[in-house]
Amino acid sequence: MIRPDELGADLAQTLAVVMSAKLDAYKAEYRTMVASKLVEVRDGYGRGGPEWKALDEVLKRIGAAPRNPG
């Protein structure tokens, strides 16, 4: 294991930037997967029903582009 005092400041900053970028990529991928699953579930309910409306509202809140089923 590398101890923090063994890293130079430039290398530590570079590692922090790389790890932050990887974390952001994982977050985006996870958000896309969740939104996709929510759309599938929402589309299984009748349009205009309470479940459909609730799921559609969640999709809007997380910034997923709503689509019209069928």
PALUMLUM-266590 format. One record per residue: residue number from 1; chain; y, x, z negated of N, C-alpha, C in turn. Coordinates in steps of 0.02 Angstrom, whole numbers, plus 50000, padded with zeros to 5 digits. Last residue first. Example, Ala and Ser with C-alpha at 12.3 -4.5 7.8 and 13.67 -1.06 7.14 Angstrom:
% residues 2
NODE k c n.yy n.xx n.zz ca.yy ca.xx ca.zz c.yy c.xx c.zz
NODE 2 A 49888 50642 49646 49947 50684 49643 50002 50645 49606
NODE 1 A 49716 50660 49610 49775 50615 49610 49835 50660 49610
END
This chain:
% residues 70
NODE k c n.yy n.xx n.zz ca.yy ca.xx ca.zz c.yy c.xx c.zz
NODE 70 A 50173 47712 51297 50145 47675 51353 50193 47647 51398
NODE 69 A 50311 47736 51186 50240 47734 51201 50226 47692 51263
NODE 68 A 50449 47839 51209 50426 47770 51210 50352 47769 51227
NODE 67 A 50492 47967 51094 50472 47944 51161 50446 47873 51155
NODE 66 A 50611 48070 51011 50569 48010 51013 50551 47993 51086
NODE 65 A 50604 48236 50977 50628 48189 51027 50583 48128 51028
NODE 64 A 50632 48282 50811 50583 48275 50865 50609 48223 50914
NODE 63 A 50709 48296 50699 50735 48320 50762 50686 48318 50819
NODE 62 A 50676 48239 50582 50655 48309 50591 50675 48336 50659
NODE 61 A 50731 48111 50602 50757 48155 50549 50737 48228 50558
NODE 60 A 50650 48059 50703 50721 48071 50717 50751 48119 50665
NODE 59 A 50529 48050 50634 50534 48093 50693 50607 48108 50710
NODE 58 A 50565 47954 50539 50546 48022 50518 50553 48070 50576
NODE 57 A 50583 47844 50624 50640 47869 50584 50626 47941 50560
NODE 56 A 50454 47826 50670 50507 47843 50718 50567 47872 50681
NODE 55 A 50391 47787 50552 50372 47851 50584 50425 47873 50634
NODE 54 A 50457 47664 50531 50460 47717 50480 50444 47785 50511
NODE 53 A 50423 47592 50647 50493 47607 50633 50499 47664 50583
NODE 52 A 50284 47584 50632 50312 47618 50691 50384 47638 50677
NODE 51 A 50276 47508 50515 50248 47576 50517 50279 47616 50574
NODE 50 A 50339 47386 50553 50367 47428 50500 50340 47500 50500
NODE 49 A 50351 47370 50735 50321 47356 50670 50349 47402 50617
NODE 48 A 50400 47420 50853 50442 47374 50816 50414 47354 50748
NODE 47 A 50245 47434 50933 50316 47451 50934 50356 47398 50897
NODE 46 A 50100 47451 50834 50140 47410 50880 50213 47427 50875
NODE 45 A 50031 47617 50822 50055 47554 50792 50095 47516 50844
NODE 44 A 50007 47732 50889 49950 47690 50875 49969 47623 50844
NODE 43 A 50124 47802 50890 50107 47765 50951 50045 47721 50942
NODE 42 A 50117 47866 50765 50167 47814 50777 50148 47770 50837
NODE 41 A 50016 47960 50792 50005 47907 50742 50053 47849 50754
NODE 40 A 50080 48038 50890 50014 48006 50903 50002 47948 50855
NODE 39 A 50192 48080 50819 50201 48039 50879 50136 48003 50895
NODE 38 A 50131 48158 50720 50168 48098 50701 50179 48052 50760
NODE 37 A 50080 48262 50801 50033 48218 50765 50068 48153 50744
NODE 36 A 50201 48318 50843 50153 48293 50892 50104 48244 50860
NODE 35 A 50256 48360 50722 50290 48309 50762 50243 48278 50813
NODE 34 A 50162 48458 50687 50172 48400 50644 50205 48344 50684
NODE 33 A 50180 48551 50791 50114 48520 50780 50121 48456 50739
NODE 32 A 50315 48586 50772 50293 48555 50835 50226 48520 50827
NODE 31 A 50308 48646 50646 50350 48586 50656 50329 48549 50719
NODE 30 A 50228 48757 50677 50204 48706 50630 50242 48641 50639
NODE 29 A 50315 48827 50762 50249 48806 50786 50222 48749 50742
NODE 28 A 50422 48852 50676 50432 48812 50737 50366 48785 50764
NODE 27 A 50358 48933 50580 50389 48869 50561 50398 48824 50621
NODE 26 A 50322 49043 50659 50270 49002 50628 50297 48934 50607
NODE 25 A 50451 49089 50689 50407 49068 50743 50351 49023 50716
NODE 24 A 50498 49125 50562 50533 49072 50601 50489 49045 50656
NODE 23 A 50408 49229 50536 50408 49170 50494 50442 49111 50530
NODE 22 A 50449 49322 50633 50381 49294 50635 50377 49230 50594
NODE 21 A 50580 49347 50588 50569 49317 50654 50500 49287 50660
NODE 20 A 50550 49406 50465 50590 49345 50467 50580 49309 50533
NODE 19 A 50484 49521 50508 50448 49471 50469 50484 49404 50468
NODE 18 A 50591 49585 50575 50529 49567 50610 50492 49513 50573
NODE 17 A 50682 49604 50469 50701 49565 50528 50639 49541 50566
NODE 16 A 50607 49687 50384 50632 49622 50360 50650 49577 50419
NODE 15 A 50589 49799 50465 50531 49760 50443 50552 49690 50420
NODE 14 A 50722 49842 50472 50686 49822 50533 50626 49779 50516
NODE 13 A 50747 49874 50338 50786 49822 50371 50751 49797 50434
NODE 12 A 50655 49979 50323 50649 49919 50281 50687 49861 50312
NODE 11 A 50707 50071 50413 50641 50043 50424 50631 49979 50384
NODE 10 A 50831 50098 50352 50828 50071 50420 50760 50038 50434
NODE 9 A 50794 50150 50226 50833 50088 50230 50829 50057 50299
NODE 8 A 50622 50204 50218 50693 50217 50229 50729 50150 50237
NODE 7 A 50499 50186 50092 50529 50164 50155 50602 50184 50159
NODE 6 A 50462 50220 49966 50438 50263 50020 50467 50244 50088
NODE 5 A 50502 50122 49880 50542 50184 49880 50519 50234 49933
NODE 4 A 50405 50022 49900 50472 50014 49927 50513 50078 49929
NODE 3 A 50245 50088 49949 50293 50071 49896 50362 50065 49927
NODE 2 A 50111 50026 50038 50173 50065 50042 50220 50041 49987
NODE 1 A 49941 50042 50000 50000 50000 50000 50062 50045 50000
END
